[in-house]
Amino acid sequence: MEQHKWRFLRRFLQRAPTVPLSDFVDGVRAVEQRARCCYSESMAIFDDDGDGFTEMLLLLGEAEPRGLVHQQKAN
């Protein structure tokens, strides 16, 4: 599943070649604290490296909507 998330993110970034990845990362970081409040379980596992939670949000933000679309098409 993780490979699919990275593939979806790469495809998404290819569709916006003039927007650097750093812009997306900055956007996610800007809402990181609000996003952490949306999770019922502790996100302490992401506190050590600083970028883990941001990476997770980037991957989920692109992969999850696509996964739902593919699931709907399959049904």
C-alpha positions in Angstrom: 0.0 0.0 0.0 2.8 2.4 0.8 4.2 2.0 -2.7 0.9 3.0 -4.1 0.8 6.2 -2.0 4.2 7.2 -3.2 3.2 6.5 -6.8 0.0 8.6 -6.4 2.0 11.5 -4.9 4.6 11.4 -7.8 1.8 11.5 -10.3 0.1 14.4 -8.5 3.4 16.3 -8.5 3.9 15.6 -12.2 0.6 17.2 -13.0 1.8 20.4 -11.3 5.4 20.6 -12.6 5.8 24.4 -11.9 4.9 24.0 -8.2 7.9 22.7 -6.2 7.4 20.0 -3.6 8.5 22.4 -0.9 5.4 24.5 -1.5 3.2 21.5 -0.8 5.3 20.6 2.3 5.0 24.2 3.6 1.2 24.1 3.1 0.9 20.9 5.1 3.2 22.2 7.8 1.0 25.3 8.1 -2.0 23.1 9.1 -0.1 20.4 11.0 -1.2 21.4 14.5 -4.9 21.5 13.4 -4.5 18.2 11.6 -3.0 16.6 14.7 -6.2 17.5 16.6 -8.2 15.5 14.1 -6.6 12.2 15.2 -8.1 10.4 18.2 -4.9 8.5 19.0 -1.6 10.1 20.0 0.7 11.0 17.1 3.7 10.9 19.4 5.3 8.4 17.1 5.9 11.2 14.7 7.3 13.7 17.2 10.9 12.4 17.0 11.8 13.2 13.4 9.6 16.2 12.8 8.8 15.3 9.2 7.1 12.0 9.7 3.6 13.5 10.3 4.0 15.9 7.4 5.0 13.0 5.1 2.0 11.0 6.3 -0.4 13.9 5.6 1.1 14.4 2.1 0.8 10.8 1.3 -2.7 10.4 2.7 -3.8 13.7 1.2 -3.1 12.4 -2.3 -3.6 8.7 -2.0 -6.8 8.4 0.0 -9.0 10.3 -2.4 -7.6 8.4 -5.3 -8.2 5.1 -3.5 -11.8 6.0 -2.9 -12.3 6.8 -6.6 -10.7 3.5 -7.6 -12.8 1.6 -5.1 -16.0 3.3 -6.3 -15.2 2.4 -9.9 -14.6 -1.2 -8.9 -18.0 -1.5 -7.3 
